[in-house]
């Protein structure tokens, strides 16, 4: 009888230890899961001083959070991650010098947002460097791409050339579609925009985009003295008077002639006349182009990093 009581007492203690261990582990998991939650556009973090400091740098991010299918997750202070739907590439905002103990949260969220085999994430360089230092296993380092940010408040003259500002004609849509594809094809190395689409789908999308741009009223080209289109770009004005200059493309054979710089200069002049703050995102791998934009009086800002995460990198 005493022996049976001893055994029962042993199993009761063991059960207590197991329950305690399980509860501790469960609380650890729950504490991690509860450290971030879904937030909405009316969350006070979007009005915080830290977030508003990055208003221009995170212009694209600001558009994403307003998308009807956006999934916005945050700890309420240090970071926000969002997309425009489950199959779109996410952006991550972090406040400067954010709490490094939150890195594991961000890594867990990257895993949650990685719903396709490969997806591209955009964040500040500080976060990317920390992910590398932490040996985050899903990053494909070969896809690293620096996206520069520049802001303009006043202009100075650029180098003269034979380029003149004009609008594209609808009969030129095939050429514009080709330029859009080449612009996007370069970007494709980093954002995988066309990786899952057929050539027919790509051609149709580019033609549709060309028609939309030509009809937009904010899409411009630069023609040389032979009337050839030697550069293209468009701008978009937001409700809070930010003017984004984008889709800047010059064909290979026309580069190094200051055509893109002149086109950006002309569009920037239009935006400043409309009392907008012009913004320009650039490829940091092309310092000569960035120097030309700087000579237009664009000020260098910060750098964002784009990188691809690959689910299969976690498979042994």
N, C-alpha and C positions, 0 to 999 in steps of 0.2 A: 504494500500500500504506500509505504514511504517512498519506494522506488518510483511508483507511478506518479506520485505527487511531484517528485523531483523532475521527472521527465516533462510533466505538464507545465511546471514552472519554467523549465528550460525553453520549451516551445513558445510559451507566452512571452518570455523575454526576447527570444529570437524574433518573434512576430513583431514585437514593439520596435526592435532595432530596424527591421525591414521596413515597417511602416514609416519610421522616422526618416530613414534614408530616402525612401520613395517621395515623402512629402518635401524633403529638402531639394531633391532633384526637380520635382514638379514646380516648386516655388522658383527655382532658378530659371526654368524654361518660361514660366509665366512672367517672371520679372523681365526677361528679355523681350517676350512678345508684347508685354504691356508698356514697354519703354517707347514704342511708337504706335501711332494710331492714324486712322484716316481723318483728314481735316478738310474743311470747305473754304471757299474763297473769303468768307467773312471771318476767318480765324485771325486773331490779333497779331499773329506773327507776320502777316503780310503788311502790317502797318508799323512794324518795328523799325527802329533806326538802322539796325544791322542789315535787314532785308532791303530797305529803301536805298542804302548805299550802293547796292548792286542793280539798281533800276535799269541802267543803260546796258551794263554788261550782260544782264540776264533778260534782255528784251524778248528773245525767243522763248525762254522759260515762261515769261509773263503771258505769252500767247497760249502756251500749252496748258497752263493751269485753268484757263477759261474755256477749254474745249469741253463739249458736253459729255464726252466719254473719258475725261481725265480721271485718273486714280491718283490722289495726292496723299502721301504718307509723310509723317513727321514726328519728331519727339517734342515739338512745340517750342523749340528754342535753337537747336544747333544745326539742323539739317531739314531739307524738304526734298523728296523725290517725286517726280510726276511723269506721266506720259499723256498721249492723246487717245488712249485705247490700248488694250493688252498687247497688240502686235506692233506697236510703234516704239521707236527708240526713246528711252527715258533720258531725262536731264536731272542732275543732282545739284541742289544749291546747298552750300555750307557757309555759315558765318565765318568771318576771318578768325583764325586761332580758335576754332571750335573745340569742344571738349573731346579729347582723343579717346576717352573711354567709350565714346559712342561709335567708334569705328566698327566694332562687331555688329552693331545694329545696322549700319549702312551696308556691310557685306551681306547680312541676311536679307536685306531688302533687295539688293542687286540679284540675289538668287531668286527671290520671289518674282521680280519683274522680268527675269530672263525666261520668257515663255517659249521662245524659239531657240533653235540650236545656237544661233549667233545673233547678237544684238549689240548695237553701239550705244555707249553711255557717254554723256558729256558732263564735265565737272571742272572745278578749279584744280590747278596743278598741285596745290597743297594736298588735296584729297588723293589724287592719283599717286603721288609720291608715297603717301602713307600706305596705300593699298599694296604697292610694290614692296615696301619695307616689311609689311606684314605677311608677305608671300601669298597674297590672295590668289588662289589657284586657278581662277577662271579667266584671268586677263591674258589676252594674246598681245604680247608686247610689240609684235611686228606691225600692229595696226595703229600705233601711236601717231597722233596728228594734233598739231597745235593750231588753235583757232584764235587769231588775234582780234582785238577789239580796239577801234579808234573812234574818236568823237571830234566834231568840228564846231567851232563857234564863229570863226571868221576865215575869209579866204585870202590867198595871195596868188598871183598869176603863176601859171605853169609854163613849161617850155612850149614854144610855138611849134605847130606842125600844120599839115594841110587838112586836118580833120575838121568836119563841120557837123553840128548837131542836127539830127533829123529823126523822123518817125519811120518805122518800117512799113512797107506796103503789104497787103494781104497776099499779093502774088509772090512775095518773098518768104512766105511761111515755111517752105521746105528748107531754105537756108537757115532760117531762125531755129527751126526744129533741130537741124543738125548741130547748130551751136549749143542749143539747150542740152542736147544729148552729150556733147563733148564736155560741157561744163559739169553735168551731172555724172558723167562717166568718170571724170577725175575725182569727184566727190565720192563716187561709189566705192573707191578703194577704202573709204573710211566709214561710210554709213550703210553700205550694202543695200542701196535703194533698189537696184535692178536685179539683185542676185537670184530672185525666185520668179522672174518674169521672162516670157518668151520674146524673141526679136519682134514679133508682130505686135505684142502688147506694148513694148518699149516704143516702137515707131508711132503707134496710135497715141500713146500718152504724150510724146514729144510734139506731135502735130497739134493735139488739143491744147497743149501748153502754149505753143507758138501762137495759135489763134487767140487764145485768151490774153496773152501779153500784148499782141498787136492791137486788140480792141480795148485794152485797159486804159489807155490815155496817159499812163505813167511809164511806159516802156520806150526807151530811146536807143538809137544807134548813132554811131559816128561814121560818116562816109569820108573817104579820101578824095583827092582831086579827080580820080577816075570814076567816082560815084560808087565805089565798092564799099560794102559794109565791113569796117575794119575793127569794130568793137561794139559791144552791146551791154546794156544794164537797165535796171528799173529801180524805181523807188516806191515806197509805200508809207503813207502818213497814218499814224495811230491817233486815236481820240485824244491822247494827251500830248499831241504835237511832237512826237518823235518821228523822224524821217529815216527810214531804213533804206540804205543803198545796197542792192543785192543783184545777183545774177550777172556780175561783171565778168565778161569773157572777151578775149581777143584771140583770134586764130594764130597758130604758131608762127606763120610766115609774116605776120604783121606786128609781132612783139618787138620790144626795144625801141619803139618809135614814139613813145609817150601818148599813144592813142587812149589807152585805158585811163591814164591820169587825167587827160583832157576831158574825157567823157564824165568821169567822176567829179571833176571840177565843175562842169556845166550843170550836172544834176544837183550838186551841193549848192550852187548858186540859186537854183530854183527853190530848194528847200529853205535856205536862209531867207529868201524873199517872202516866203510863206510863214516866217517866224517859227520854223521848226528847228529842232536840234538834230542835225544829221549824224547818223551812226553808220559805221562800216565794219563788217567782219572780214578779216583777211587771213590768208594762209601764211603762217609764220615761216614756212620753208622758202618763201620768195621775198627775201629782204630787199631786192631792188624795187619790186612793185610797191612794197610798203614804204620805202624811202620816197618813191614818187608821190604816194598818197600823203605822206608827211609833208612833202613840199607844197601840197595843196592847202596845208595848214590843218591837216588832221593830226590830232594828238594821240600818241600811243597810250593805250589804256592797259588792261590786264590781258592775261592769256588764259583761255579755256582749253581743256584737253579732251579730245575724242578718242575713245579706245573701244575695241570689240571684246566682249566676253563670250566665251565658247563653252557650252555645256559639256562638250566631249573632252575638254581638257581635265575634267574631274574624274574621268573614267580611266582606271588603271589597266 
